[in-house]
Amino acid sequence: MIEQILKGGPLMIPLMLCSLVSLAVVFDRWQAFRANRKIDTRSLRAKVLTHLRQNDIAAAIGECEAMRGPIASVLLAGLRSYKQLNDKKESPETMRMVVGEVMSDYSAQAISLVGKRLDVLTTIGVAAPLLGMTGTVTGMIASFVGLQEAGSSGGGSGMVANGIAEALITTAAGLLIALAAVIPQSVFNRWSDEIELEIEKGTSEIMEFILTHH
């Protein structure tokens, strides 16, 4: 394997670096998403609404504090704001507006954290094939130089073979590294969309509660 990598020429160095960075990001995001998917967010939302209907805001806040993850964090921010306003006997319209803004701000932050470092996979997915194609070009140039030497002096066949090997290895490496980045990114994007949808549902439920119970 190492011998084949060395045959790919100097461009295999940035390609291997891309591979290592991609693997690190995939592992990090996989751990984060796996931990989040273990949280029963539907049950959390149901418990929060049950406590709110019982006028037990503190218990609803406690449910969110006991959970981790972006959805619980957004609900917690909204509930804390709602409790402060409710204690001050603010109007329903004021509560709806302020709580909505707080949850919207926290939602943007939470979604940003969920998608953290996914842009690295996008960059690698684009850059790796380009590096591979660059290796193809440099390999073909080496091959043509070898052909020229073979035509003029009868030698150079080894240079031709090395150039072709460099071209093929870098192309294959670039494509494989890109696939190893793009496929997990697609899965992570889908999971990120699911989290965003859960956040929107939780926000809507709290907003509806404020409108209908005040």
WOBEL-V834494 format. One record per backbone hydrogen bond with DSSP energy under -0.5 kcal/mol. CO is the residue of the C=O (numbers start at 0). NH is the residue of the N-H. E is the energy in kcal/mol with one decimal. If there is no record, write none. Layout:
# WOBEL-V834494
co=CO nh=NH e=E
co=CO nh=NH e=E
This chain:
# WOBEL-V834494
co=0 nh=4 e=-2.2
co=1 nh=5 e=-2.5
co=2 nh=6 e=-1.5
co=3 nh=7 e=-0.6
co=4 nh=7 e=-1.3
co=5 nh=8 e=-1.5
co=8 nh=11 e=-1.7
co=9 nh=12 e=-1.6
co=9 nh=13 e=-0.5
co=10 nh=14 e=-1.5
co=11 nh=15 e=-2.5
co=12 nh=16 e=-2.1
co=13 nh=17 e=-2.4
co=14 nh=18 e=-2.1
co=15 nh=19 e=-2.4
co=16 nh=20 e=-2.5
co=17 nh=21 e=-2.5
co=18 nh=22 e=-2.4
co=19 nh=23 e=-2.2
co=20 nh=24 e=-2.4
co=21 nh=25 e=-2.7
co=22 nh=26 e=-2.4
co=23 nh=27 e=-2.3
co=24 nh=28 e=-2.9
co=25 nh=29 e=-2.4
co=26 nh=30 e=-2.1
co=27 nh=31 e=-1.9
co=28 nh=32 e=-2.9
co=29 nh=33 e=-2.4
co=30 nh=34 e=-2.0
co=31 nh=35 e=-1.9
co=32 nh=36 e=-2.4
co=33 nh=37 e=-0.7
co=34 nh=37 e=-0.6
co=35 nh=38 e=-1.4
co=38 nh=40 e=-1.5
co=39 nh=43 e=-1.8
co=40 nh=44 e=-2.6
co=41 nh=45 e=-2.2
co=42 nh=46 e=-2.4
co=43 nh=47 e=-2.5
co=44 nh=48 e=-2.3
co=45 nh=49 e=-2.1
co=46 nh=50 e=-2.4
co=47 nh=51 e=-2.2
co=48 nh=52 e=-2.5
co=49 nh=53 e=-1.3
co=50 nh=55 e=-3.1
co=51 nh=54 e=-1.7
co=54 nh=56 e=-0.7
co=55 nh=59 e=-1.6
co=56 nh=60 e=-2.5
co=57 nh=61 e=-2.3
co=58 nh=62 e=-2.0
co=59 nh=63 e=-1.5
co=60 nh=64 e=-2.4
co=61 nh=65 e=-1.7
co=63 nh=66 e=-0.9
co=68 nh=72 e=-1.8
co=69 nh=73 e=-2.1
co=70 nh=74 e=-2.3
co=71 nh=75 e=-2.4
co=72 nh=76 e=-2.1
co=73 nh=77 e=-2.1
co=74 nh=78 e=-2.7
co=75 nh=79 e=-2.4
co=76 nh=80 e=-1.9
co=77 nh=81 e=-2.5
co=78 nh=82 e=-2.6
co=79 nh=83 e=-2.0
co=80 nh=84 e=-2.2
co=81 nh=85 e=-2.7
co=82 nh=86 e=-2.5
co=83 nh=87 e=-1.3
co=84 nh=89 e=-2.3
co=85 nh=88 e=-1.2
co=90 nh=94 e=-2.6
co=91 nh=95 e=-2.8
co=92 nh=96 e=-2.3
co=93 nh=97 e=-2.9
co=94 nh=98 e=-2.6
co=95 nh=99 e=-1.8
co=96 nh=100 e=-2.0
co=97 nh=101 e=-2.5
co=98 nh=102 e=-2.6
co=99 nh=103 e=-2.1
co=100 nh=104 e=-2.4
co=101 nh=105 e=-2.5
co=102 nh=106 e=-2.2
co=103 nh=107 e=-2.0
co=104 nh=108 e=-1.8
co=105 nh=109 e=-2.8
co=106 nh=110 e=-2.7
co=107 nh=111 e=-1.9
co=108 nh=112 e=-2.0
co=109 nh=113 e=-2.2
co=110 nh=114 e=-1.9
co=112 nh=115 e=-1.2
co=114 nh=117 e=-1.8
co=116 nh=119 e=-0.8
co=116 nh=120 e=-0.8
co=117 nh=121 e=-1.5
co=118 nh=122 e=-2.3
co=119 nh=123 e=-2.4
co=120 nh=124 e=-2.5
co=121 nh=125 e=-1.4
co=122 nh=126 e=-3.2
co=123 nh=127 e=-2.6
co=125 nh=129 e=-1.0
co=126 nh=130 e=-2.6
co=127 nh=131 e=-2.3
co=128 nh=132 e=-2.5
co=129 nh=133 e=-2.3
co=130 nh=134 e=-2.3
co=131 nh=135 e=-1.8
co=132 nh=136 e=-2.3
co=133 nh=137 e=-2.6
co=134 nh=138 e=-2.4
co=135 nh=139 e=-2.4
co=136 nh=140 e=-2.4
co=137 nh=141 e=-2.2
co=138 nh=142 e=-1.9
co=139 nh=143 e=-2.6
co=140 nh=144 e=-2.3
co=141 nh=145 e=-2.2
co=142 nh=146 e=-2.5
co=143 nh=147 e=-2.5
co=144 nh=148 e=-2.3
co=145 nh=149 e=-2.6
co=146 nh=150 e=-2.3
co=147 nh=151 e=-1.7
co=148 nh=152 e=-2.7
co=148 nh=153 e=-0.5
co=148 nh=154 e=-0.8
co=149 nh=153 e=-1.2
co=155 nh=159 e=-1.9
co=156 nh=160 e=-2.3
co=157 nh=161 e=-2.4
co=158 nh=162 e=-2.4
co=159 nh=163 e=-2.3
co=160 nh=164 e=-2.4
co=161 nh=165 e=-2.6
co=162 nh=166 e=-2.2
co=163 nh=167 e=-2.5
co=164 nh=168 e=-2.8
co=165 nh=169 e=-2.1
co=166 nh=170 e=-1.5
co=167 nh=171 e=-2.5
co=168 nh=172 e=-2.7
co=169 nh=173 e=-2.6
co=170 nh=174 e=-2.1
co=171 nh=175 e=-2.5
co=172 nh=176 e=-2.6
co=173 nh=177 e=-2.0
co=174 nh=178 e=-2.4
co=175 nh=179 e=-2.3
co=176 nh=180 e=-0.8
co=177 nh=180 e=-0.7
co=177 nh=181 e=-3.1
co=178 nh=182 e=-2.1
co=180 nh=184 e=-1.6
co=181 nh=185 e=-2.1
co=182 nh=186 e=-1.7
co=183 nh=187 e=-2.9
co=184 nh=188 e=-2.6
co=185 nh=189 e=-1.7
co=186 nh=190 e=-2.2
co=187 nh=191 e=-2.6
co=188 nh=192 e=-2.2
co=189 nh=193 e=-1.8
co=190 nh=194 e=-2.0
co=191 nh=195 e=-2.4
co=192 nh=196 e=-2.2
co=193 nh=197 e=-2.1
co=194 nh=198 e=-2.3
co=195 nh=199 e=-2.2
co=196 nh=200 e=-2.2
co=197 nh=201 e=-2.5
co=198 nh=202 e=-2.6
co=199 nh=203 e=-2.4
co=200 nh=204 e=-2.4
co=201 nh=205 e=-1.9
co=202 nh=206 e=-2.4
co=203 nh=207 e=-2.6
co=204 nh=208 e=-2.1
co=205 nh=209 e=-2.3
co=206 nh=210 e=-2.0
co=207 nh=211 e=-2.3
co=208 nh=212 e=-2.0
